[in-house]
């Protein structure tokens, strides 16, 4: 019996000549696998009965486990406070679910991905489009409508990162957008505000991307590092790119400010 960890979606496999069972539950304790193992020591046979159970409010909390969770959570909150965050502070009251599931944000757009793209676009004056890698969103969960705290924003964007502004030539921009589309299902799948593919052609604000001009892009610093899979050709030093990143900027702060202005908060 092999039990997986750090998985995003539940799965069950049997592999090898002996059909060894492999079980993985969902991320963020949405589900747990309960395995009941019966061993016959005389016949040397093992029977495994497995059940995937959804974790809901109907399941009572274990006091000891809750205390351990509280201890480690407070250590994390203390570290966030040292960085200037107030984890419990209300950011906004969001009227609809924010879908940050990996399977969704790495394959298409959601309310959450569009909000972040809009936040980045608004943070760079004169930007025509924004770009970021879907792998920046790490929460792998759906936040329900209602109060959204700074801790929720940190869960969405734990790595933060700086906001950058870049001038990118049309030919290179088209190549970037096409590769971002080819990265569907991976962290390098690109999310954007202002750019769209229409009838096989990439357009920025409704106009076809032109080779003979440059575009002003709001972009996260990781995407400009040349470290994203399949997008190694995109960096701040690449031919056809002029860029600068704002020191001391943080995408989490930018995103939180955007949510506050959009939905109201403190």
TABELBEL-V518315 format. One record per residue. N is the residue number from 0. RES is the residue in one letter. SS is DSSP state (H for helix, E for strand, C for the rest). D_LAST is the distance of its C-alpha to the last C-alpha in Angstrom with 1 decimal. Layout:
N_RES_SS_D_LAST, N_RES_SS_D_LAST
//
This chain:
0_X_C_49.5, 1_X_E_46.7, 2_X_E_43.1, 3_X_C_40.5, 4_X_C_37.2, 5_X_C_34.1, 6_X_C_34.8, 7_X_C_32.5, 8_X_C_34.6, 9_X_C_37.3, 10_X_E_40.9, 11_X_E_44.4, 12_X_E_47.4, 13_X_E_50.9, 14_X_E_52.4, 15_X_C_55.6, 16_X_C_59.2, 17_X_C_58.2, 18_X_C_55.2, 19_X_E_52.9, 20_X_E_49.7, 21_X_E_46.3, 22_X_E_43.2, 23_X_E_39.5, 24_X_C_36.6, 25_X_C_33.2, 26_X_H_30.4, 27_X_H_27.5, 28_X_H_29.9, 29_X_C_29.8, 30_X_E_33.6, 31_X_E_36.3, 32_X_E_39.9, 33_X_E_42.3, 34_X_E_45.7, 35_X_E_48.7, 36_X_E_51.6, 37_X_E_55.2, 38_X_E_57.8, 39_X_E_61.5, 40_X_C_63.1, 41_X_C_66.6, 42_X_C_66.2, 43_X_C_63.4, 44_X_E_61.2, 45_X_E_57.5, 46_X_E_55.6, 47_X_E_51.9, 48_X_E_49.9, 49_X_E_46.3, 50_X_E_43.6, 51_X_E_40.1, 52_X_E_37.7, 53_X_E_34.2, 54_X_C_31.8, 55_X_C_30.1, 56_X_C_28.9, 57_X_C_32.5, 58_X_C_33.6, 59_X_C_33.2, 60_X_C_31.7, 61_X_C_34.1, 62_X_H_33.3, 63_X_H_34.6, 64_X_H_32.8, 65_X_H_29.5, 66_X_H_30.1, 67_X_H_30.8, 68_X_H_27.8, 69_X_H_25.6, 70_X_H_27.4, 71_X_H_26.9, 72_X_H_23.3, 73_X_H_22.6, 74_X_H_24.6, 75_X_H_22.5, 76_X_H_19.2, 77_X_H_21.0, 78_X_H_21.9, 79_X_H_18.4, 80_X_H_17.2, 81_X_H_20.2, 82_X_C_19.0, 83_X_C_15.7, 84_X_C_13.5, 85_X_C_11.8, 86_X_C_13.1, 87_X_C_11.8, 88_X_C_8.1, 89_X_E_6.4, 90_X_E_5.9, 91_X_E_7.0, 92_X_E_9.9, 93_X_E_12.8, 94_X_C_15.9, 95_X_C_18.6, 96_X_C_19.9, 97_X_E_19.3, 98_X_E_22.8, 99_X_C_23.2, 100_X_C_26.7, 101_X_H_29.0, 102_X_H_31.6, 103_X_H_29.5, 104_X_H_27.5, 105_X_C_30.8, 106_X_C_32.8, 107_X_C_30.7, 108_X_C_27.3, 109_X_C_24.6, 110_X_H_21.3, 111_X_H_19.7, 112_X_H_22.2, 113_X_H_21.8, 114_X_H_18.0, 115_X_H_18.6, 116_X_H_21.6, 117_X_H_19.8, 118_X_H_17.0, 119_X_H_20.0, 120_X_H_21.9, 121_X_H_19.3, 122_X_H_19.0, 123_X_C_22.7, 124_X_C_24.0, 125_X_C_27.1, 126_X_C_26.9, 127_X_C_29.0, 128_X_E_27.9, 129_X_E_25.9, 130_X_E_27.5, 131_X_E_26.5, 132_X_E_28.5, 133_X_H_27.5, 134_X_H_28.2, 135_X_H_25.0, 136_X_C_23.3, 137_X_C_24.5, 138_X_C_22.8, 139_X_C_25.8, 140_X_C_24.2, 141_X_E_22.5, 142_X_E_19.0, 143_X_C_19.1, 144_X_C_17.0, 145_X_E_14.1, 146_X_E_11.2, 147_X_E_10.8, 148_X_E_10.1, 149_X_H_10.8, 150_X_H_14.3, 151_X_H_14.7, 152_X_H_14.1, 153_X_H_16.6, 154_X_H_19.0, 155_X_H_19.0, 156_X_C_19.7, 157_X_C_21.1, 158_X_C_23.2, 159_X_C_20.6, 160_X_C_22.8, 161_X_C_22.9, 162_X_E_22.6, 163_X_E_26.0, 164_X_E_27.7, 165_X_E_31.3, 166_X_E_34.2, 167_X_E_36.1, 168_X_E_39.5, 169_X_H_39.9, 170_X_H_42.5, 171_X_H_40.5, 172_X_H_37.3, 173_X_H_39.4, 174_X_H_40.7, 175_X_H_37.2, 176_X_H_36.0, 177_X_H_39.2, 178_X_H_38.9, 179_X_H_35.3, 180_X_H_36.6, 181_X_H_39.5, 182_X_C_37.1, 183_X_C_36.1, 184_X_C_35.6, 185_X_C_34.8, 186_X_C_31.9, 187_X_C_33.2, 188_X_C_32.6, 189_X_E_30.6, 190_X_E_27.5, 191_X_E_27.1, 192_X_E_25.7, 193_X_C_28.4, 194_X_E_31.4, 195_X_E_33.4, 196_X_E_36.9, 197_X_E_39.0, 198_X_C_42.7, 199_X_C_43.0, 200_X_E_41.7, 201_X_E_38.4, 202_X_E_36.6, 203_X_E_33.7, 204_X_C_32.2, 205_X_C_35.3, 206_X_E_37.9, 207_X_E_40.0, 208_X_C_39.3, 209_X_C_42.0, 210_X_C_43.9, 211_X_C_44.5, 212_X_C_41.0, 213_X_E_37.9, 214_X_E_34.4, 215_X_E_31.2, 216_X_E_29.1, 217_X_E_25.6, 218_X_E_26.4, 219_X_E_25.4, 220_X_C_27.6, 221_X_C_29.2, 222_X_C_30.6, 223_X_C_32.1, 224_X_E_33.7, 225_X_C_36.6, 226_X_C_36.0, 227_X_C_34.9, 228_X_C_37.8, 229_X_C_39.8, 230_X_C_37.8, 231_X_C_39.5, 232_X_C_40.7, 233_X_C_37.2, 234_X_E_36.3, 235_X_C_35.4, 236_X_C_39.1, 237_X_C_40.5, 238_X_C_42.8, 239_X_C_41.0, 240_X_E_37.6, 241_X_E_36.1, 242_X_E_32.7, 243_X_E_30.3, 244_X_E_27.3, 245_X_C_24.5, 246_X_C_24.8, 247_X_C_21.9, 248_X_C_19.8, 249_X_C_18.3, 250_X_H_17.9, 251_X_H_15.3, 252_X_H_13.0, 253_X_H_14.2, 254_X_H_13.7, 255_X_H_10.1, 256_X_H_9.4, 257_X_H_11.7, 258_X_H_10.2, 259_X_H_6.8, 260_X_H_9.3, 261_X_H_11.7, 262_X_H_10.3, 263_X_C_7.2, 264_X_C_3.8, 265_X_C_0.0
//
